[in-house]
């Protein structure tokens, strides 16, 4: 047993670290739009970072638990309520059978996550439990969650050690104007110098045409040398296509595996979560960095996650042995034991 969906929210799906190795068959990797928030949620409840969890968009679901477990909510800020009482974000907390958790609407950003100790009991397809909505594969029947859906836990835990350590002070990027770092290429030579300057100095607005597949932007026209068409080639998450009309499109978790438009740049991996938290009306400004800088930022992000995991699982400090002293006063011998204690 696990939970029953009382209200599904706007777009709630099962995600895990992603489905890799099948792009030659047209299968996108899918996975979370904000990988960092997703991995933190899993770390807080003692899971592997890539374990299955729920991704929520704009408005979270209401879940009724049918088994006890430990859960954590991260990502875009919202106000979870457990049985009508406020409960924390970015902190693991226990739930019991019969409890109702209402996630509510985000207060900024776009996507939030809830992880469950032990993961979710959904089928593993092509090595992954994530939902690929475009392919209608994985997760819960290859679709978003609906009212009445029931999902079990694989290995629930009614309690976890070191609960007092299972929290993190963190806020996701929710500013209406965000700077997104990119590495230019692979087809930057198909654009004029003025076109590249426009791309790097202009401000682009997220349109209503955005989803897990991609994010269409609107702003200053980016000029090509000829047009925006190329022979279709491979696609990566974060690639920024610019069709002939000159308006950029950022390809995201459920992107197609190949594409026939020129790609002016690619969002660095460390900044993909900030793009995943964008919603219609938010604005983006791009800044070019070198590959070495992109690698440094990704290593820094990895070190922060490892530090969180280490802090949660650090061993208890060894107890200090008491010190014994013997004193003789006026022919009488006294034994004194001193034990150190924390203030």
SENUFI-215656 format. One record per residue (C-alpha): x, y, z; residue in three letters. Coordinates in steps of 0.2 Angstrom, whole numbers, padded with zeros to 4 digits, always signed. Layout:
XYZALA/...
//
This chain:
+0000+0000+0000UNK/+0005+0018-0002UNK/-0007+0032-0006UNK/-0023+0036-0016UNK/-0024+0052-0026UNK/-0039+0063-0019UNK/-0035+0078-0031UNK/-0022+0076-0045UNK/-0016+0094-0046UNK/-0012+0102-0063UNK/+0001+0090-0069UNK/+0008+0077-0057UNK/+0019+0063-0064UNK/+0030+0049-0058UNK/+0048+0053-0062UNK/+0065+0046-0058UNK/+0083+0050-0064UNK/+0078+0047-0082UNK/+0077+0033-0096UNK/+0094+0033-0105UNK/+0100+0022-0119UNK/+0085+0022-0130UNK/+0086+0038-0140UNK/+0090+0029-0156UNK/+0072+0022-0155UNK/+0065+0039-0153UNK/+0063+0037-0134UNK/+0067+0054-0124UNK/+0076+0052-0107UNK/+0062+0061-0098UNK/+0065+0063-0079UNK/+0063+0078-0068UNK/+0063+0096-0075UNK/+0072+0102-0059UNK/+0085+0088-0056UNK/+0093+0096-0041UNK/+0077+0098-0031UNK/+0072+0080-0036UNK/+0088+0073-0029UNK/+0088+0083-0013UNK/+0070+0076-0010UNK/+0077+0058-0012UNK/+0092+0061-0001UNK/+0081+0068+0013UNK/+0071+0052+0014UNK/+0086+0040+0012UNK/+0084+0035-0006UNK/+0096+0034-0020UNK/+0096+0051-0029UNK/+0088+0043-0045UNK/+0073+0035-0035UNK/+0055+0037-0041UNK/+0046+0051-0034UNK/+0032+0063-0040UNK/+0034+0079-0050UNK/+0021+0092-0047UNK/+0018+0107-0059UNK/+0010+0124-0053UNK/-0003+0115-0042UNK/+0001+0100-0032UNK/-0010+0085-0028UNK/-0019+0080-0012UNK/-0014+0062-0007UNK/-0022+0050+0006UNK/-0010+0038+0013UNK/-0014+0020+0015UNK/+0003+0015+0023UNK/+0015+0024+0035UNK/+0031+0031+0027UNK/+0043+0046+0028UNK/+0041+0059+0014UNK/+0050+0076+0009UNK/+0043+0090-0002UNK/+0056+0101-0011UNK/+0057+0113-0026UNK/+0045+0127-0030UNK/+0039+0134-0013UNK/+0021+0129-0008UNK/+0012+0127+0008UNK/+0009+0108+0012UNK/-0004+0104+0024UNK/-0004+0087+0033UNK/-0022+0084+0040UNK/-0025+0103+0039UNK/-0009+0108+0048UNK/+0006+0116+0040UNK/+0021+0105+0038UNK/+0038+0110+0032UNK/+0046+0110+0015UNK/+0064+0104+0013UNK/+0063+0093+0028UNK/+0058+0074+0030UNK/+0043+0071+0040UNK/+0033+0055+0044UNK/+0015+0051+0038UNK/+0003+0038+0044UNK/-0010+0027+0036UNK/-0026+0038+0035UNK/-0016+0055+0034UNK/-0021+0067+0020UNK/-0007+0078+0013UNK/-0013+0093+0003UNK/+0001+0101-0007UNK/-0008+0116-0014UNK/-0002+0129-0026UNK/+0016+0135-0029UNK/+0021+0152-0022UNK/+0034+0155-0035UNK/+0043+0145-0048UNK/+0034+0131-0057UNK/+0038+0113-0051UNK/+0039+0104-0034UNK/+0043+0087-0029UNK/+0038+0074-0016UNK/+0049+0059-0012UNK/+0044+0044-0002UNK/+0056+0033+0008UNK/+0059+0017-0002UNK/+0052+0024-0019UNK/+0036+0020-0028UNK/+0029+0003-0034UNK/+0027+0006-0053UNK/+0033-0005-0067UNK/+0051-0003-0073UNK/+0051+0000-0091UNK/+0068+0001-0101UNK/+0077+0002-0085UNK/+0067+0017-0078UNK/+0051+0021-0069UNK/+0049+0038-0075UNK/+0034+0045-0085UNK/+0037+0050-0103UNK/+0021+0059-0107UNK/+0025+0061-0126UNK/+0029+0043-0128UNK/+0015+0037-0116UNK/+0027+0026-0107UNK/+0032+0022-0089UNK/+0027+0030-0073UNK/+0008+0026-0069UNK/+0001+0019-0085UNK/+0011+0032-0095UNK/+0001+0047-0090UNK/-0002+0061-0078UNK/-0010+0056-0061UNK/-0029+0057-0060UNK/-0041+0056-0046UNK/-0043+0039-0038UNK/-0026+0032-0044UNK/-0018+0022-0031UNK/+0001+0019-0030UNK/+0010+0008-0018UNK/+0027+0010-0009UNK/+0041-0002-0013UNK/+0050-0002+0003UNK/+0042+0011+0015UNK/+0050+0016+0032UNK/+0039+0022+0046UNK/+0054+0030+0054UNK/+0072+0034+0048UNK/+0087+0038+0059UNK/+0094+0055+0062UNK/+0077+0064+0057UNK/+0084+0080+0065UNK/+0097+0080+0051UNK/+0085+0077+0037UNK/+0083+0095+0031UNK/+0091+0108+0021UNK/+0090+0127+0020UNK/+0087+0130+0001UNK/+0076+0141-0011UNK/+0074+0138-0029UNK/+0076+0152-0042UNK/+0059+0161-0043UNK/+0065+0178-0049UNK/+0054+0184-0064UNK/+0071+0188-0074UNK/+0084+0174-0074UNK/+0101+0173-0081UNK/+0104+0157-0089UNK/+0122+0152-0094UNK/+0125+0143-0110UNK/+0139+0136-0121UNK/+0138+0142-0139UNK/+0135+0129-0153UNK/+0135+0117-0161UNK/+0128+0128-0176UNK/+0133+0145-0170UNK/+0141+0148-0187UNK/+0124+0148-0195UNK/+0120+0164-0187UNK/+0127+0182-0191UNK/+0138+0190-0178UNK/+0123+0202-0175UNK/+0112+0187-0172UNK/+0123+0180-0159UNK/+0125+0197-0150UNK/+0106+0199-0150UNK/+0104+0181-0142UNK/+0116+0186-0128UNK/+0110+0204-0125UNK/+0091+0202-0128UNK/+0078+0198-0115UNK/+0066+0183-0119UNK/+0049+0179-0112UNK/+0043+0162-0109UNK/+0027+0160-0119UNK/+0011+0150-0115UNK/+0019+0136-0126UNK/+0030+0128-0114UNK/+0029+0110-0106UNK/+0040+0096-0102UNK/+0046+0094-0120UNK/+0052+0112-0123UNK/+0050+0130-0118UNK/+0046+0142-0133UNK/+0053+0160-0130UNK/+0048+0177-0138UNK/+0059+0192-0139UNK/+0072+0200-0151UNK/+0074+0191-0168UNK/+0090+0181-0169UNK/+0097+0183-0187UNK/+0103+0168-0197UNK/+0116+0169-0211UNK/+0103+0160-0222UNK/+0089+0151-0213UNK/+0086+0140-0198UNK/+0085+0123-0207UNK/+0098+0109-0206UNK/+0098+0091-0209UNK/+0091+0083-0194UNK/+0104+0078-0181UNK/+0105+0073-0163UNK/+0097+0083-0149UNK/+0102+0085-0130UNK/+0093+0092-0116UNK/+0095+0111-0115UNK/+0099+0113-0133UNK/+0092+0130-0140UNK/+0084+0128-0157UNK/+0081+0144-0167UNK/+0070+0141-0182UNK/+0070+0153-0197UNK/+0058+0165-0188UNK/+0072+0169-0176UNK/+0063+0165-0159UNK/+0073+0152-0148UNK/+0066+0136-0141UNK/+0074+0127-0126UNK/+0073+0108-0127UNK/+0069+0100-0110UNK/+0067+0083-0102UNK/+0055+0076-0115UNK/+0063+0083-0130UNK/+0063+0074-0147UNK/+0079+0064-0150UNK/+0083+0073-0166UNK/+0079+0090-0174UNK/+0081+0100-0190UNK/+0083+0117-0184UNK/+0099+0126-0180UNK/+0105+0126-0162UNK/+0113+0142-0157UNK/+0118+0136-0139UNK/+0115+0123-0125UNK/+0110+0127-0108UNK/+0123+0121-0095UNK/+0118+0107-0084UNK/+0119+0117-0068UNK/+0106+0129-0075UNK/+0094+0117-0082UNK/+0084+0117-0065UNK/+0082+0136-0066UNK/+0074+0134-0083UNK/+0063+0120-0077UNK/+0056+0132-0064UNK/+0051+0144-0077UNK/+0033+0148-0081UNK/+0023+0158-0094UNK/+0028+0177-0092UNK/+0045+0174-0084UNK/+0060+0181-0093UNK/+0077+0174-0097UNK/+0093+0183-0102UNK/+0107+0171-0109UNK/+0126+0172-0104UNK/+0139+0163-0113UNK/+0152+0153-0103UNK/+0166+0141-0108UNK/+0165+0122-0107UNK/+0177+0122-0092UNK/+0166+0134-0082UNK/+0151+0123-0086UNK/+0161+0108-0079UNK/+0166+0118-0063UNK/+0148+0123-0059UNK/+0142+0106-0061UNK/+0156+0099-0050UNK/+0151+0112-0037UNK/+0133+0107-0038UNK/+0139+0089-0036UNK/+0149+0093-0020UNK/+0135+0101-0012UNK/+0124+0086-0014UNK/+0137+0075-0007UNK/+0140+0086+0008UNK/+0121+0085+0011UNK/+0121+0066+0010UNK/+0137+0065+0021UNK/+0129+0077+0034UNK/+0113+0066+0035UNK/+0123+0050+0038UNK/+0137+0056+0048UNK/+0141+0044+0063UNK/+0137+0050+0080UNK/+0152+0057+0089UNK/+0160+0044+0101UNK/+0156+0046+0119UNK/+0171+0053+0129UNK/+0177+0042+0143UNK/+0175+0049+0160UNK/+0191+0055+0170UNK/+0194+0048+0187UNK/+0205+0056+0200UNK/+0210+0051+0218UNK/+0214+0064+0231UNK/+0219+0061+0249UNK/+0214+0075+0262UNK/+0218+0073+0281UNK/+0221+0054+0279UNK/+0205+0052+0270UNK/+0205+0046+0251UNK/+0192+0052+0239UNK/+0188+0046+0221UNK/+0182+0059+0209UNK/+0174+0055+0192UNK/+0173+0069+0179UNK/+0162+0067+0164UNK/+0162+0080+0150UNK/+0145+0085+0143UNK/+0138+0096+0129UNK/+0132+0114+0135UNK/
//
